[in-house]
Amino acid sequence: MTRSLREGALYLLGMLAVILLVALYTYHPDDPGFSHAGSGERIRNTISIAGAYFADSAFLWFGRPAYLFPLMVFFAGYLVYRERENPEP
């Protein structure tokens, strides 16, 4: 049972990492965000409004190192999965 939960956590965190990476990669300065209202045109971020807000706030607070967040999320999933052989809960 715990092995399946660990695999599930790896898959979920892996997909979250991919979604965050796509949101950061498709950032456009004209999209709305926390730092500005946007141009009023359609949202260009592939992940929609949530991706635009996430990318804007991540780049506002951290700049280019924000690309490390998806890597850290995936690594957290890997660490959970790696402990699958440990019989203790």
MIPARO-424804 format. One record per residue: residue number from 1; residue in one letter; x, y, z of N, C-alpha, C in turn. Coordinates in Angstrom, 1 decimal, always signed. Example, Ala and Ser with C-alpha at 12.3 -4.5 7.8 and 13.67 -1.06 7.14 Angstrom:
% MIPARO-424804
PT,nr,rest,n_x,n_y,n_z,ca_x,ca_y,ca_z,c_x,c_y,c_z
PT,1,A,+13.2,-5.7,+7.8,+12.3,-4.5,+7.8,+13.2,-3.3,+7.8
PT,2,S,+12.8,-2.2,+7.1,+13.7,-1.1,+7.1,+12.9,+0.0,+7.9
This chain:
% MIPARO-424804
PT,nr,rest,n_x,n_y,n_z,ca_x,ca_y,ca_z,c_x,c_y,c_z
PT,1,M,+0.8,-1.2,+0.0,+0.0,+0.0,+0.0,+0.9,+1.3,+0.0
PT,2,T,+1.9,+1.3,+0.9,+2.7,+2.5,+0.9,+3.5,+2.7,-0.3
PT,3,R,+3.9,+1.6,-1.0,+4.6,+1.6,-2.2,+3.8,+2.3,-3.3
PT,4,S,+2.5,+2.0,-3.4,+1.6,+2.6,-4.3,+1.5,+4.1,-4.0
PT,5,L,+1.4,+4.5,-2.8,+1.2,+5.9,-2.4,+2.5,+6.6,-2.8
PT,6,R,+3.6,+6.0,-2.6,+4.9,+6.7,-2.9,+5.0,+6.9,-4.4
PT,7,E,+4.6,+5.9,-5.2,+4.6,+6.1,-6.6,+3.6,+7.1,-7.1
PT,8,G,+2.5,+7.2,-6.4,+1.5,+8.2,-6.8,+2.0,+9.6,-6.4
PT,9,A,+2.7,+9.7,-5.3,+3.3,+11.0,-5.0,+4.3,+11.5,-6.0
PT,10,L,+5.1,+10.5,-6.5,+6.1,+10.8,-7.5,+5.4,+11.3,-8.8
PT,11,Y,+4.4,+10.6,-9.2,+3.6,+11.0,-10.4,+3.0,+12.4,-10.3
PT,12,L,+2.3,+12.6,-9.1,+1.7,+13.9,-8.9,+2.7,+15.0,-8.8
PT,13,L,+3.7,+14.9,-8.1,+4.7,+15.9,-8.0,+5.5,+16.1,-9.3
PT,14,G,+5.6,+15.1,-10.0,+6.3,+15.2,-11.4,+5.4,+16.0,-12.3
PT,15,M,+4.1,+15.7,-12.3,+3.2,+16.5,-13.2,+3.1,+17.9,-12.7
PT,16,L,+3.1,+18.2,-11.4,+3.1,+19.5,-10.9,+4.3,+20.3,-11.4
PT,17,A,+5.5,+19.6,-11.3,+6.7,+20.2,-11.8,+6.7,+20.6,-13.3
PT,18,V,+6.1,+19.7,-14.1,+5.9,+20.0,-15.5,+5.0,+21.2,-15.7
PT,19,I,+3.9,+21.2,-15.0,+3.0,+22.4,-15.1,+3.6,+23.7,-14.7
PT,20,L,+4.4,+23.7,-13.6,+5.1,+24.9,-13.2,+6.1,+25.3,-14.2
PT,21,L,+6.8,+24.3,-14.8,+7.8,+24.7,-15.8,+7.2,+25.3,-17.0
PT,22,V,+6.1,+24.7,-17.5,+5.4,+25.3,-18.7,+4.9,+26.7,-18.4
PT,23,A,+4.4,+26.9,-17.1,+3.9,+28.2,-16.8,+5.0,+29.2,-16.8
PT,24,L,+6.2,+28.9,-16.3,+7.3,+29.8,-16.3,+7.8,+30.0,-17.7
PT,25,Y,+7.9,+28.9,-18.5,+8.4,+29.0,-19.8,+7.5,+29.9,-20.8
PT,26,T,+6.2,+29.9,-20.6,+5.3,+30.6,-21.4,+4.9,+32.0,-20.8
PT,27,Y,+5.7,+32.5,-19.9,+5.4,+33.8,-19.3,+5.5,+34.9,-20.4
PT,28,H,+4.5,+35.8,-20.3,+4.5,+36.9,-21.2,+4.2,+38.2,-20.3
PT,29,P,+5.0,+39.2,-20.5,+4.8,+40.4,-19.7,+3.5,+41.1,-19.8
PT,30,D,+2.7,+40.9,-20.9,+1.4,+41.5,-21.0,+0.3,+40.8,-20.3
PT,31,D,+0.6,+39.6,-19.8,-0.4,+38.8,-19.0,-0.7,+39.5,-17.7
PT,32,P,-1.9,+39.4,-17.1,-2.1,+39.9,-15.8,-1.3,+39.2,-14.7
PT,33,G,-1.0,+39.9,-13.7,-0.3,+39.2,-12.6,-0.4,+40.1,-11.3
PT,34,F,+0.4,+39.7,-10.3,+0.3,+40.5,-9.1,+1.0,+41.8,-9.2
PT,35,S,+2.0,+42.0,-10.1,+2.7,+43.2,-10.2,+2.1,+44.2,-11.1
PT,36,H,+1.2,+43.8,-12.0,+0.5,+44.7,-12.9,-0.8,+44.1,-13.4
PT,37,A,-1.6,+44.9,-14.0,-3.0,+44.5,-14.4,-3.0,+43.8,-15.8
PT,38,G,-2.0,+44.0,-16.6,-2.0,+43.3,-17.9,-2.5,+44.3,-18.9
PT,39,S,-2.5,+43.9,-20.2,-2.9,+44.7,-21.3,-4.4,+44.6,-21.6
PT,40,G,-5.1,+43.6,-21.1,-6.5,+43.4,-21.4,-6.7,+42.5,-22.6
PT,41,E,-5.7,+42.1,-23.2,-5.8,+41.1,-24.3,-5.9,+39.7,-23.8
PT,42,R,-5.9,+38.8,-24.7,-6.0,+37.4,-24.2,-4.8,+37.0,-23.5
PT,43,I,-4.9,+36.0,-22.6,-3.8,+35.5,-21.8,-2.9,+34.6,-22.7
PT,44,R,-1.7,+34.9,-22.7,-0.8,+34.1,-23.6,-0.1,+32.9,-22.9
PT,45,N,-0.2,+32.8,-21.6,+0.4,+31.7,-20.8,-0.4,+30.5,-21.1
PT,46,T,+0.3,+29.4,-21.3,-0.4,+28.1,-21.7,-1.2,+27.6,-20.5
PT,47,I,-0.8,+27.9,-19.3,-1.6,+27.3,-18.1,-2.7,+28.3,-17.7
PT,48,S,-3.0,+29.3,-18.5,-4.1,+30.2,-18.3,-3.8,+31.2,-17.2
PT,49,I,-4.8,+31.7,-16.5,-4.6,+32.8,-15.5,-3.8,+32.4,-14.3
PT,50,A,-4.0,+31.1,-13.9,-3.2,+30.7,-12.7,-1.7,+30.6,-13.1
PT,51,G,-1.4,+30.1,-14.3,+0.0,+30.1,-14.7,+0.6,+31.5,-14.9
PT,52,A,-0.2,+32.4,-15.3,+0.2,+33.8,-15.5,+0.6,+34.5,-14.1
PT,53,Y,-0.3,+34.2,-13.2,-0.1,+34.8,-11.8,+1.1,+34.1,-11.2
PT,54,F,+1.2,+32.8,-11.3,+2.4,+32.1,-10.7,+3.7,+32.6,-11.3
PT,55,A,+3.8,+32.6,-12.7,+5.0,+33.1,-13.3,+5.3,+34.5,-13.0
PT,56,D,+4.3,+35.4,-13.0,+4.6,+36.8,-12.6,+5.2,+36.9,-11.2
PT,57,S,+4.5,+36.3,-10.3,+5.0,+36.4,-8.9,+6.4,+35.7,-8.7
PT,58,A,+6.6,+34.6,-9.3,+7.9,+33.9,-9.2,+9.0,+34.7,-9.8
PT,59,F,+8.8,+35.3,-11.0,+9.8,+36.1,-11.6,+10.0,+37.4,-10.8
PT,60,L,+8.9,+37.9,-10.3,+9.0,+39.2,-9.5,+9.9,+39.0,-8.2
PT,61,W,+9.6,+37.9,-7.5,+10.3,+37.6,-6.3,+11.7,+37.1,-6.4
PT,62,F,+11.9,+36.2,-7.4,+13.1,+35.4,-7.5,+13.9,+35.6,-8.8
PT,63,G,+13.3,+36.2,-9.8,+14.0,+36.3,-11.1,+14.2,+35.0,-11.8
PT,64,R,+15.3,+34.9,-12.5,+15.6,+33.6,-13.3,+15.7,+32.4,-12.4
PT,65,P,+16.2,+32.5,-11.2,+16.2,+31.3,-10.4,+14.9,+30.6,-10.1
PT,66,A,+13.8,+31.3,-10.5,+12.5,+30.7,-10.3,+12.3,+29.4,-11.1
PT,67,Y,+13.2,+29.2,-12.2,+13.2,+28.0,-12.9,+13.6,+26.8,-12.1
PT,68,L,+14.2,+27.0,-10.9,+14.6,+26.0,-10.0,+13.4,+25.4,-9.3
PT,69,F,+12.3,+26.1,-9.1,+11.1,+25.6,-8.4,+10.6,+24.3,-9.0
PT,70,P,+10.4,+24.2,-10.3,+9.9,+22.9,-10.8,+10.9,+21.7,-10.5
PT,71,L,+12.2,+22.1,-10.6,+13.2,+21.1,-10.3,+13.1,+20.6,-8.8
PT,72,M,+12.9,+21.6,-7.9,+12.8,+21.2,-6.5,+11.5,+20.4,-6.2
PT,73,V,+10.5,+20.7,-6.9,+9.2,+19.9,-6.7,+9.4,+18.5,-7.2
PT,74,F,+10.0,+18.3,-8.4,+10.3,+17.0,-8.9,+11.3,+16.2,-7.9
PT,75,F,+12.3,+16.9,-7.4,+13.2,+16.3,-6.5,+12.5,+15.8,-5.2
PT,76,A,+11.6,+16.6,-4.8,+10.8,+16.2,-3.6,+10.0,+14.9,-3.8
PT,77,G,+9.5,+14.8,-5.0,+8.8,+13.6,-5.4,+9.7,+12.4,-5.5
PT,78,Y,+10.9,+12.7,-6.0,+11.9,+11.6,-6.1,+12.3,+11.1,-4.7
PT,79,L,+12.5,+12.1,-3.8,+12.9,+11.7,-2.4,+11.8,+10.9,-1.7
PT,80,V,+10.6,+11.2,-1.9,+9.5,+10.4,-1.4,+9.5,+9.0,-2.0
PT,81,Y,+9.7,+8.9,-3.3,+9.7,+7.6,-4.0,+10.9,+6.8,-3.6
PT,82,R,+12.0,+7.4,-3.4,+13.3,+6.7,-3.1,+13.2,+6.0,-1.7
PT,83,E,+12.4,+6.4,-0.8,+12.2,+5.8,+0.5,+11.3,+4.6,+0.4
PT,84,R,+10.9,+4.1,-0.8,+10.0,+3.0,-0.9,+10.4,+1.7,-0.3
PT,85,E,+11.7,+1.5,-0.2,+12.2,+0.3,+0.4,+12.2,+0.3,+2.0
PT,86,N,+12.1,+1.5,+2.5,+12.1,+1.6,+4.0,+10.7,+1.1,+4.5
PT,87,P,+10.8,+0.0,+5.4,+9.5,-0.6,+5.8,+8.8,+0.3,+6.9
PT,88,E,+9.5,+1.2,+7.5,+8.9,+2.0,+8.6,+8.0,+3.1,+7.9
PT,89,P,+6.9,+3.4,+8.6,+6.0,+4.4,+8.0,+6.5,+5.8,+8.2
